[in-house]
């Protein structure tokens, strides 16, 4: 059964690398991490419903590109 363990280990490692690569690419283009947001929201604001994925990304795109008129740095 060591072959099966090695296969599982390789699959898990590749899956983790893929997730890390996706997260890195998203951060490089200015997209924040939704899973990190959910963890923060649950820990810090347990009484509030977190934004769904679509609303979260729309909010951050609006902040990034200065929605509401004019450029905003932060």
Buried (B, 14 or more C-beta within 10 A) or exposed (E): EEEEEEEEEEEEEEEEEEEEEEBEEBEEEEBBEBEEBBEEBEEEEEEEEBBEEEEBBEBBEEBBEEEEEEEEEE
